[in-house]
Amino acid sequence: MPLTHLVNHQIRLAARPNGMPKTSDWSHTTQAVAEPLEGGVTLKTLALSLDPAMRGWMNEGKSYIPPVGIGEVMRAGGVGTVIASKNEQFTVGDYVSAGFGVQEYTTIEKDEIKRNGLVKIDLRAGSLTQWLNVLGMPGMTAYFGLMDVGMPQPGETVVVSGAAGAVGQTVGQIAKIKGCRVVGIAGGPAKCDWVVKELGFDACIDYKAGPGAVRAGLKEHCAKGVDIYFDNVGGEILDDVLARINRKARIIICGAISQYNNTAPVQGPKNYLSLLVNRARMEGIVVFDYADRYHLAVAEMAGYLKDGRMKSKEDIVVGLNTFPDTLLKLFNGENFGKLVLEVARD
Ligand SMILES: NC(=O)c1ccc[n+]([C@@H]2O[C@H](COP(=O)([O-])OP(=O)(O)OC[C@H]3O[C@@H](n4cnc5c(N)ncnc54)[C@H](OP(=O)(O)O)[C@@H]3O)[C@@H](O)[C@H]2O)c1
C-alpha cells in the first residue's frame, strides 16, 4: 500500500494558553502521510515523551528554542520505527528516536535529519520507553546537569526536587553511584517511599506534608548542609534549600515546574544572598548543548541498567487523543515516573 493511503492523526496548537492548557488550546487534524524524497525517511510513532518543557514551547517569546507556531503540530520527542527509507543509513524496521511531533507518522527529509535529532536506538541497551527516560532526554539532562554542573564528590550531600519524576529519579541514582548522600523532595508518601526503598535514596521529604515540611526535612536529613541542589521545581522549595547550602555549593537550575502555569510573573529566589555568603553558584543547563556527548552518557547508563545499579520507572498512558489531558498530569503531580504517551503498539 502506498504511504499516501495512510491517515496521519495529529494534534496541533490552536491557541496560546493562559495558565493551565485547556482543551480549546488544541485542534485534532488528519493528513495523508508523505513519501520521503531522496535521502529522507518516514517514521511511525510508537511512543511520545511528554515533558514539562512543552508548556514553555506553547508560549510566545524568546527561549532556548522557538515557540511552536499556532496551527503547527505540537513538538514532541519520541521513539518509533522506520516505515520507508530513501537514506542508506536507515532501513525499514529500524528503531529510532526523533522529533516526531504529536502525530502518528512523520516524514523527515535529508537536510532536516540532524536538526531533528533522528538517531537509531539499540533495544539491547534498554526498552523503548527507557529510551525516552534514562537513556533519553531526561536521562541526559540528569547526567550532564549533575556531572558537568554539579560536579559531585564522594561524601557530598545532594538534594534533588521532583525526585520521583523522569529527571529526578536518575539524578538521585547517579549521585548514589558517585558516592554521595542523596535526599529527594517529592509530593506524597508513595513517591517518597519509592525513591528511598526502590531507588536507594538516603531520605525523601514530602513537600505536601504541610507548611514548613521542606525546611524541617532539610534540617533533619541534611544535618551537614547541602553541597549540590538539583532544582526541578523552583519557587518556595528553591528558597528553602538556599537557606541550607554549604560553602561552595552548586545549584543546578534545570527547571521550575512550579512556575510554568503562572499567570503572575515568575517567583525568583528571595534567599539568593545565600550564594554570596556561601561563595556558592547557581547555573542553568539546557540538555541539547550536550548532544555531541549523549553517546558517552548512554553507554554509562546502559551499563548501570545492566548491572542493576540503575532502575527506571515510566508512567505509560495509551492513545494519541488523550494528549491534552495526559499532559496535565505533569503539572498536578499525577504522573509517577517518566510520562510516556503510547501511540501504537510495537
Ligand atoms: N533544562 C533542561 O534541559 C531540561 C530537560 C528536561 C527537563 N527539564 C526540567 O526538569 C524538570 C523535571 O522534568 P521531568 O520531565 O523529569 O518531569 P517529571 O518530574 O517527571 O514530572 C513533573 C513533576 O513535577 C512535580 N511538580 C508539579 N508541580 C509542582 C509544584 N508546583 N511544586 C513541586 N513539584 C511539582 C510533580 O511531582 P510531585 O508529585 O513530586 O509534585 C510532577 O510529577 C522540569 O522542570 C523540566 O522542565 C529541564
Ligand as a Chemical Component Dictionary entry (heavy atoms), coordinates in Angstrom:
data_LIG
# 
_chem_comp.id                   LIG 
_chem_comp.type                 NON-POLYMER 
_chem_comp.pdbx_formal_charge   0 
_chem_comp.three_letter_code    LIG 
# 
loop_
_chem_comp_atom.comp_id 
_chem_comp_atom.atom_id 
_chem_comp_atom.alt_atom_id 
_chem_comp_atom.type_symbol 
_chem_comp_atom.charge 
_chem_comp_atom.model_Cartn_x 
_chem_comp_atom.model_Cartn_y 
_chem_comp_atom.model_Cartn_z 
_chem_comp_atom.pdbx_ordinal 
LIG N1  N1  N 0  16.966 22.164 31.341 1  
LIG C1  C1  C 0  16.730 21.124 30.585 2  
LIG O1  O1  O 0  17.396 20.883 29.579 3  
LIG C2  C2  C 0  15.628 20.199 30.989 4  
LIG C3  C3  C 0  15.412 18.983 30.326 5  
LIG C4  C4  C 0  14.400 18.135 30.804 6  
LIG C5  C5  C 0  13.608 18.539 31.874 7  
LIG N2  N2  N 1  13.831 19.750 32.446 8  
LIG C6  C6  C 0  13.049 20.184 33.616 9  
LIG O2  O2  O 0  13.195 19.217 34.624 10 
LIG C7  C7  C 0  12.046 19.240 35.460 11 
LIG C8  C8  C 0  11.528 17.806 35.619 12 
LIG O3  O3  O 0  11.089 17.339 34.338 13 
LIG P1  P1  P 0  10.620 15.827 34.175 14 
LIG O4  O4  O 0  10.465 15.575 32.742 15 
LIG O5  O5  O -1 11.507 14.961 34.966 16 
LIG O6  O6  O 0  9.171  15.857 34.832 17 
LIG P2  P2  P 0  8.634  14.911 35.998 18 
LIG O7  O7  O 0  9.430  15.230 37.230 19 
LIG O8  O8  O 0  8.583  13.510 35.524 20 
LIG O9  O9  O 0  7.143  15.403 36.176 21 
LIG C9  C9  C 0  6.841  16.632 36.725 22 
LIG C10 C10 C 0  6.700  16.534 38.274 23 
LIG O10 O10 O 0  6.848  17.828 38.814 24 
LIG C11 C11 C 0  6.249  17.839 40.084 25 
LIG N3  N3  N 0  5.522  19.094 40.272 26 
LIG C12 C12 C 0  4.493  19.581 39.545 27 
LIG N4  N4  N 0  4.088  20.760 40.038 28 
LIG C13 C13 C 0  4.890  21.025 41.115 29 
LIG C14 C14 C 0  4.971  22.110 42.050 30 
LIG N5  N5  N 0  4.134  23.149 41.987 31 
LIG N6  N6  N 0  5.909  22.041 43.017 32 
LIG C15 C15 C 0  6.758  20.994 43.097 33 
LIG N7  N7  N 0  6.731  19.931 42.247 34 
LIG C16 C16 C 0  5.803  19.965 41.268 35 
LIG C17 C17 C 0  5.279  16.660 40.147 36 
LIG O11 O11 O 0  5.817  15.706 41.049 37 
LIG P3  P3  P 0  5.374  15.700 42.592 38 
LIG O12 O12 O 0  4.277  14.701 42.690 39 
LIG O13 O13 O 0  6.613  15.308 43.287 40 
LIG O14 O14 O 0  4.879  17.072 42.910 41 
LIG C18 C18 C 0  5.332  16.094 38.727 42 
LIG O15 O15 O 0  5.178  14.695 38.711 43 
LIG C19 C19 C 0  11.069 20.201 34.822 44 
LIG O16 O16 O 0  11.185 21.451 35.465 45 
LIG C20 C20 C 0  11.562 20.295 33.401 46 
LIG O17 O17 O 0  11.198 21.493 32.770 47 
LIG C21 C21 C 0  14.812 20.570 32.025 48 
# 
loop_
_chem_comp_bond.comp_id 
_chem_comp_bond.atom_id_1 
_chem_comp_bond.atom_id_2 
_chem_comp_bond.value_order 
_chem_comp_bond.pdbx_ordinal 
LIG N1  C1  SING 1  
LIG C1  O1  DOUB 2  
LIG C1  C2  SING 3  
LIG C2  C3  SING 4  
LIG C2  C21 DOUB 5  
LIG C3  C4  DOUB 6  
LIG C4  C5  SING 7  
LIG C5  N2  DOUB 8  
LIG N2  C6  SING 9  
LIG N2  C21 SING 10 
LIG C6  O2  SING 11 
LIG C6  C20 SING 12 
LIG O2  C7  SING 13 
LIG C7  C8  SING 14 
LIG C7  C19 SING 15 
LIG C8  O3  SING 16 
LIG O3  P1  SING 17 
LIG P1  O4  DOUB 18 
LIG P1  O5  SING 19 
LIG P1  O6  SING 20 
LIG O6  P2  SING 21 
LIG P2  O7  DOUB 22 
LIG P2  O8  SING 23 
LIG P2  O9  SING 24 
LIG O9  C9  SING 25 
LIG C9  C10 SING 26 
LIG C10 O10 SING 27 
LIG C10 C18 SING 28 
LIG O10 C11 SING 29 
LIG C11 N3  SING 30 
LIG C11 C17 SING 31 
LIG N3  C12 SING 32 
LIG N3  C16 SING 33 
LIG C12 N4  DOUB 34 
LIG N4  C13 SING 35 
LIG C13 C14 SING 36 
LIG C13 C16 DOUB 37 
LIG C14 N5  SING 38 
LIG C14 N6  DOUB 39 
LIG N6  C15 SING 40 
LIG C15 N7  DOUB 41 
LIG N7  C16 SING 42 
LIG C17 O11 SING 43 
LIG C17 C18 SING 44 
LIG O11 P3  SING 45 
LIG P3  O12 DOUB 46 
LIG P3  O13 SING 47 
LIG P3  O14 SING 48 
LIG C18 O15 SING 49 
LIG C19 O16 SING 50 
LIG C19 C20 SING 51 
LIG C20 O17 SING 52 
# 
